[in-house]
Amino acid sequence: MKLKNRVAIVTGGASGIGAATVRRFVAEGATVVLTDLSERGELLAHELAGAGHAVRFSRVDVTREHEVRELVAAVALEFGQLDIMVANAGIAQQALPVESLTSEAWHQMLDVNLTGVFFSNKYAIAQMKRQGGGGAVVNIASVLGHVGRPGATAYNAAKGGVVNMTRSLGVACAKEGIRVNAVCPGFIETPLIAGASDESLAQVTGLHPIGRLGRAEEIAAAITFLASDDASFMAGASLMVDGGYAAQ
Ligand SMILES: NC(=O)c1ccc[n+]([C@@H]2O[C@H](COP(=O)([O-])OP(=O)(O)OC[C@H]3O[C@@H](n4cnc5c(N)ncnc54)[C@H](O)[C@@H]3O)[C@@H](O)[C@H]2O)c1
């Protein structure tokens, strides 16, 4: 069990990659606080707690700084420590030419996919420093943090920001034993891309040399690796888990 006696927060843990990560973390022995906007998180926590795992749900909007601050304080109070933060909550938007991208849509994307990750990192790192150092932060960026996609202006900007913020914090916190790294998934079969047309899915599948889309469990495996001592020499890195998309 790679995460025995670790206390973890997973944001956006009710669905997709976040839910797969929660399942993998409890299987690896972690105590998990899964947070989400959606009350579906309560159902997942109930299911896993019923199977004997240490998990609970907390409704948190990552765009609200005070909610993230209070979440971390409550976890530290209840469990005495926070060892792992997975900043995963995110949204997608319909692809649009830049001239049709409204400032409201731009700000909404940046608020959730970049500022939400900033708040999650800020309060987790502050708590890890209060504990005397040590800990792992795993930010969920995207292959689109590294390569451009037409119509994805705001998403590309937000995920590129996550990649570079991860470098910055990885460098800043490494001496205190707090490892900040990112996972960059290719396109993964989750509700996030469920609205895409068959034509669009066929097009994105073709971007992955491995010949298929990824599964949430494959991303959860990489997140578990970065969160565990197996990644003890990694800091500020972006791990591509993208079926070869960005290597072309
Ligand atoms: N699915 C993909 O193809 C893909 C590819 C690359 C990166 N990602 C990234 O992986 C992460 C997870 O995506 P997913 O595919 O599992 O999507 P998903 O839609 O299945 O899950 C995202 C979760 O985040 C929650 N969420 C959204 N806004 C929130 C907020 N303000 N506060 C708290 N929770 C909020 C949602 O309620 C949802 O449960 C996202 O950051 C996404 O950008 C996904």
PDBQT file of the ligand as one rigid body, heavy atoms in Angstrom, charges set to zero:
ROOT
HETATM    1  N1  LIG A 301     -11.206  14.195 -19.665  1.00  0.00    +0.000 N 
HETATM    2  C1  LIG A 301     -10.187  14.672 -20.360  1.00  0.00    +0.000 C 
HETATM    3  O1  LIG A 301     -10.049  14.426 -21.568  1.00  0.00    +0.000 OA
HETATM    4  C2  LIG A 301      -9.119  15.507 -19.688  1.00  0.00    +0.000 A 
HETATM    5  C3  LIG A 301      -7.910  15.710 -20.374  1.00  0.00    +0.000 A 
HETATM    6  C4  LIG A 301      -6.915  16.481 -19.798  1.00  0.00    +0.000 A 
HETATM    7  C5  LIG A 301      -7.119  17.046 -18.557  1.00  0.00    +0.000 A 
HETATM    8  N2  LIG A 301      -8.313  16.836 -17.917  1.00  0.00    +0.000 N 
HETATM    9  C6  LIG A 301      -8.468  17.495 -16.630  1.00  0.00    +0.000 C 
HETATM   10  O2  LIG A 301      -8.721  16.527 -15.628  1.00  0.00    +0.000 OA
HETATM   11  C7  LIG A 301      -9.481  17.135 -14.582  1.00  0.00    +0.000 C 
HETATM   12  C8  LIG A 301     -10.683  16.249 -14.281  1.00  0.00    +0.000 C 
HETATM   13  O3  LIG A 301     -11.475  16.164 -15.445  1.00  0.00    +0.000 OA
HETATM   14  P1  LIG A 301     -12.492  14.964 -15.747  1.00  0.00    +0.000 P 
HETATM   15  O4  LIG A 301     -12.286  14.592 -17.168  1.00  0.00    +0.000 OA
HETATM   16  O5  LIG A 301     -12.410  13.934 -14.690  1.00  0.00    +0.000 OA
HETATM   17  O6  LIG A 301     -13.863  15.766 -15.678  1.00  0.00    +0.000 OA
HETATM   18  P2  LIG A 301     -15.252  15.509 -14.915  1.00  0.00    +0.000 P 
HETATM   19  O7  LIG A 301     -16.191  16.517 -15.467  1.00  0.00    +0.000 OA
HETATM   20  O8  LIG A 301     -15.616  14.068 -14.981  1.00  0.00    +0.000 OA
HETATM   21  O9  LIG A 301     -14.883  15.872 -13.402  1.00  0.00    +0.000 OA
HETATM   22  C9  LIG A 301     -14.582  17.168 -13.001  1.00  0.00    +0.000 C 
HETATM   23  C10 LIG A 301     -15.163  17.402 -11.619  1.00  0.00    +0.000 C 
HETATM   24  O10 LIG A 301     -14.803  18.728 -11.204  1.00  0.00    +0.000 OA
HETATM   25  C11 LIG A 301     -15.922  19.278 -10.539  1.00  0.00    +0.000 C 
HETATM   26  N3  LIG A 301     -15.845  20.738 -10.540  1.00  0.00    +0.000 N 
HETATM   27  C12 LIG A 301     -16.038  21.573 -11.591  1.00  0.00    +0.000 A 
HETATM   28  N4  LIG A 301     -15.947  22.856 -11.187  1.00  0.00    +0.000 NA
HETATM   29  C13 LIG A 301     -15.693  22.832  -9.847  1.00  0.00    +0.000 A 
HETATM   30  C14 LIG A 301     -15.501  23.829  -8.849  1.00  0.00    +0.000 A 
HETATM   31  N5  LIG A 301     -15.568  25.140  -9.148  1.00  0.00    +0.000 N 
HETATM   32  N6  LIG A 301     -15.245  23.438  -7.579  1.00  0.00    +0.000 NA
HETATM   33  C15 LIG A 301     -15.203  22.119  -7.264  1.00  0.00    +0.000 A 
HETATM   34  N7  LIG A 301     -15.397  21.133  -8.149  1.00  0.00    +0.000 NA
HETATM   35  C16 LIG A 301     -15.639  21.480  -9.432  1.00  0.00    +0.000 A 
HETATM   36  C17 LIG A 301     -17.127  18.756 -11.300  1.00  0.00    +0.000 C 
HETATM   37  O11 LIG A 301     -18.331  18.840 -10.523  1.00  0.00    +0.000 OA
HETATM   38  C18 LIG A 301     -16.708  17.323 -11.613  1.00  0.00    +0.000 C 
HETATM   39  O12 LIG A 301     -17.152  16.414 -10.622  1.00  0.00    +0.000 OA
HETATM   40  C19 LIG A 301      -9.845  18.536 -15.068  1.00  0.00    +0.000 C 
HETATM   41  O13 LIG A 301      -8.946  19.474 -14.499  1.00  0.00    +0.000 OA
HETATM   42  C20 LIG A 301      -9.650  18.435 -16.571  1.00  0.00    +0.000 C 
HETATM   43  O14 LIG A 301      -9.366  19.679 -17.162  1.00  0.00    +0.000 OA
HETATM   44  C21 LIG A 301      -9.306  16.077 -18.441  1.00  0.00    +0.000 A 
ENDROOT
TORSDOF 0
